Amino acid sequence: MEDKVTEIFFYVDEFCNEWYKAIAGHQLTEDSSKNTRNKPCKMSDSEVITIMILFHLSHYRNVKNFYIRLMRLY
């Protein structure tokens, strides 16, 4: 399974990189008058998408059990 995880992550990461390039000029600007939290994310979008793909390919019924029993091992 580990080789599949690496392969899925590679393709998802490539997709995300191309996606960010494609939408770079089309995004709305942020309103600087709003008070927003700029807390840095600990996981990249590619990692989150990969975990969700693996969840949908697994036999688990909810994400909590999937993450605790399988993803924490990796």
Summary of the structure (lengths in Angstrom):
residues: 74
radius of gyration: 15.9
end to end distance: 10.7
largest distance: 47.1
contacts: 132
relative contact order: 0.14
helix: 61%
strand: 0%
